[in-house]
Amino acid sequence: MSNTNPVQATFEEAASMEHIRTLIAEARGDGLDPVFVAERVRQQRWVSENPDEVARLISNTRRNGPADEMIPDRDWSKVVGWRSRQTSLRLVCKELSRPAPYYQTQTRHFTVVGNVHRFFILVPPGVRTGALSAVGRFSTDPHLAREDAAAEMIRVLLEISGKHLDDYNYDLLDEALSVNYELQWEIGAVKSSYKELRSSYRYVLCCNNSELVDSDSDSS
């Protein structure tokens, strides 16, 4: 008996441009999840009950880079797998027993590209945790702006928790750090050998040149 259901795209599939667009469309529609709707209601309640705290968090949120930094264009043809940062952020908040994140948009008009958007993300205080905030970069695409802000908040949460996301990209980072450590060790060994060689050369030079020996003794 054949299965007439359409094949569902998964994150593990090789991604064409059309597949990436499908994944993004699915991520944009995840607000229909009843659990997510309930989280959003709780977020809105917290925001409405704490406007001063929300304003303080947003005003104190700073980026490491330029304030008007734009999200660079991405070559989707090079992407073979795509995961929603917003979904990942909700999972990280859940794993760390943090409330669900709240997004607040900021829109500006740039002369060259027109209207651009960026998002502030607030994680409300929990039972034993304080509120957190992060801000993403600007983009003409609101969804990409939300994704960028979510990625920034993930970095904040991982930094303060001392944890990491164990995935393939983390494996690549670990390999890169290992290679860098080995190169640093080799550089240190070369510098040490150079110092020993320079010292030996100076010793031989002094032994064969009495003037250098006298000058060394005078300088000491």
C-alpha positions as CSV (number, residue, x, y, z in Angstrom):
1,M,0.0,0.0,0.0
2,S,1.6,3.3,-1.1
3,N,1.7,6.3,1.2
4,T,-0.1,9.2,-0.4
5,N,1.1,11.7,2.2
6,P,3.5,14.3,0.8
7,V,7.1,13.9,1.9
8,Q,7.8,16.2,4.8
9,A,11.0,18.3,4.7
10,T,13.4,17.6,7.6
11,F,16.5,19.4,8.9
12,E,18.6,16.5,7.9
13,E,17.8,16.6,4.2
14,A,20.1,18.2,1.7
15,A,18.8,21.7,1.2
16,S,18.1,23.3,-2.1
17,M,17.0,27.0,-2.3
18,E,13.3,25.8,-2.4
19,H,13.9,23.6,0.7
20,I,15.4,26.5,2.6
21,R,12.4,28.7,1.8
22,T,10.1,25.9,2.9
23,L,11.9,25.6,6.2
24,I,11.7,29.3,6.8
25,A,8.0,29.3,5.9
26,E,7.5,26.5,8.4
27,A,9.4,28.4,11.1
28,R,7.3,31.5,10.5
29,G,4.1,29.5,11.0
30,D,5.2,27.8,14.3
31,G,3.1,30.4,16.2
32,L,0.1,28.1,15.7
33,D,1.5,25.7,18.3
34,P,-0.9,25.9,21.3
35,V,2.1,25.7,23.7
36,F,3.8,28.6,22.0
37,V,0.5,30.6,22.1
38,A,0.3,30.1,25.8
39,E,3.9,31.2,26.2
40,R,3.1,34.3,24.2
41,V,0.2,35.1,26.4
42,R,2.4,34.9,29.5
43,Q,5.0,37.1,27.8
44,Q,2.5,39.8,27.0
45,R,1.1,39.7,30.5
46,W,4.6,40.2,31.9
47,V,5.4,43.0,29.5
48,S,2.1,44.8,30.3
49,E,2.7,44.5,34.0
50,N,6.3,45.6,33.9
51,P,6.6,48.4,31.3
52,D,9.4,50.2,33.3
53,E,11.5,47.1,33.6
54,V,11.0,46.4,29.9
55,A,12.1,49.9,28.9
56,R,15.1,49.7,31.3
57,L,16.2,46.4,29.8
58,I,15.9,47.7,26.2
59,S,17.7,51.0,26.9
60,N,20.6,49.1,28.6
61,T,21.0,46.5,25.8
62,R,24.1,47.1,23.7
63,R,25.7,45.3,20.8
64,N,29.4,44.6,20.6
65,G,29.4,45.8,17.0
66,P,28.1,49.0,15.4
67,A,24.6,50.1,16.5
68,D,23.3,50.2,12.9
69,E,25.0,47.0,11.7
70,M,23.1,45.2,8.9
71,I,22.8,41.4,8.6
72,P,25.0,40.5,5.6
73,D,23.5,38.8,2.6
74,R,23.6,35.0,2.9
75,D,24.3,32.6,0.0
76,W,21.6,30.1,0.6
77,S,22.9,27.9,-2.2
78,K,25.8,27.0,0.1
79,V,23.5,25.9,2.9
80,V,22.9,22.2,3.3
81,G,21.0,22.3,6.6
82,W,19.1,25.0,8.3
83,R,17.7,25.2,11.9
84,S,15.5,28.0,13.2
85,R,17.3,30.0,15.8
86,Q,14.0,31.0,17.4
87,T,13.1,27.4,17.9
88,S,16.6,26.7,19.3
89,L,16.3,29.6,21.7
90,R,13.0,28.3,23.1
91,L,14.6,24.9,23.6
92,V,17.6,26.5,25.3
93,C,15.3,28.5,27.6
94,K,13.4,25.3,28.5
95,E,16.6,23.4,29.2
96,L,17.9,26.2,31.4
97,S,14.5,26.5,33.2
98,R,14.1,30.1,31.9
99,P,10.8,31.7,30.8
100,A,10.1,31.9,27.1
101,P,11.7,34.8,25.2
102,Y,9.7,37.9,24.3
103,Y,10.5,39.8,21.0
104,Q,10.1,43.6,20.6
105,T,10.7,45.1,17.2
106,Q,12.4,48.4,16.2
107,T,11.9,49.8,12.7
108,R,14.0,52.4,11.1
109,H,14.2,53.9,7.6
110,F,17.5,53.8,5.9
111,T,17.9,56.0,2.8
112,V,19.6,53.3,0.7
113,V,17.6,50.1,1.6
114,G,14.3,51.6,2.9
115,N,12.7,50.2,6.1
116,V,14.8,47.9,8.2
117,H,14.0,46.0,11.3
118,R,15.8,44.6,14.3
119,F,14.6,42.9,17.4
120,F,15.2,43.2,21.1
121,I,14.7,39.9,23.0
122,L,13.8,39.9,26.6
123,V,13.8,36.7,28.8
124,P,11.6,37.5,31.8
125,P,13.0,36.8,35.3
126,G,12.4,33.3,36.6
127,V,12.1,31.9,40.1
128,R,15.9,32.0,40.7
129,T,17.1,34.0,37.6
130,G,17.0,37.7,36.7
131,A,15.8,39.1,33.4
132,L,18.0,39.1,30.3
133,S,18.1,41.1,27.1
134,A,19.8,41.0,23.8
135,V,19.5,42.8,20.5
136,G,20.1,41.6,16.9
137,R,21.2,43.4,13.8
138,F,19.0,45.2,11.2
139,S,17.5,43.5,8.2
140,T,14.9,44.3,5.5
141,D,13.5,40.9,6.3
142,P,11.8,40.9,9.7
143,H,12.1,37.1,10.0
144,L,15.9,37.2,9.5
145,A,16.1,40.0,12.0
146,R,14.3,37.8,14.6
147,E,16.6,34.9,13.8
148,D,19.6,37.1,14.3
149,A,18.4,38.4,17.7
150,A,17.6,34.9,18.7
151,A,21.1,33.8,17.9
152,E,22.5,36.7,20.0
153,M,20.3,35.7,23.0
154,I,21.5,32.1,22.7
155,R,25.0,33.3,23.0
156,V,24.1,35.3,26.1
157,L,22.4,32.3,27.7
158,L,25.3,29.9,26.9
159,E,27.9,32.4,28.2
160,I,26.3,33.0,31.5
161,S,25.4,29.3,32.0
162,G,28.8,28.0,30.9
163,K,27.2,25.5,28.6
164,H,27.2,24.9,24.8
165,L,25.1,23.4,22.1
166,D,26.5,20.0,21.2
167,D,26.1,19.8,17.4
168,Y,28.2,19.5,14.3
169,N,29.2,23.2,14.3
170,Y,30.5,22.7,17.9
171,D,32.6,19.8,16.7
172,L,34.1,22.0,13.9
173,L,34.8,24.7,16.5
174,D,36.5,22.1,18.8
175,E,38.6,20.9,15.9
176,A,39.6,24.4,15.0
177,L,40.6,25.2,18.6
178,S,42.6,22.0,18.7
179,V,44.5,22.9,15.5
180,N,45.1,26.4,16.9
181,Y,46.5,25.0,20.2
182,E,48.9,22.7,18.2
183,L,50.0,25.6,16.1
184,Q,50.6,27.8,19.2
185,W,52.6,25.0,20.8
186,E,54.7,24.6,17.6
187,I,55.3,28.4,17.5
188,G,56.4,28.3,21.1
189,A,58.8,25.5,20.4
190,V,60.3,27.3,17.4
191,K,60.7,30.5,19.5
192,S,62.5,28.5,22.2
193,S,64.8,26.9,19.7
194,Y,65.5,30.3,18.2
195,K,66.5,31.7,21.6
196,E,68.8,28.8,22.3
197,L,70.4,29.1,18.8
198,R,70.9,32.8,19.2
199,S,72.5,32.3,22.6
200,S,74.8,29.6,21.3
201,Y,75.8,31.8,18.3
202,R,76.5,34.7,20.6
203,Y,78.6,32.5,22.8
204,V,80.7,31.2,19.9
205,L,81.0,34.7,18.5
206,C,82.3,36.1,21.9
207,C,84.8,33.2,22.3
208,N,86.3,34.1,18.9
209,N,86.2,37.9,19.4
210,S,88.0,39.3,22.4
211,E,86.5,42.8,21.8
212,L,83.0,41.5,22.2
213,V,84.0,39.8,25.5
214,D,85.5,43.0,26.8
215,S,82.4,45.0,25.7
216,D,80.1,42.5,27.4
217,S,82.1,42.7,30.6
218,D,82.0,46.5,30.5
219,S,78.3,46.6,30.0
220,S,77.7,44.3,32.9
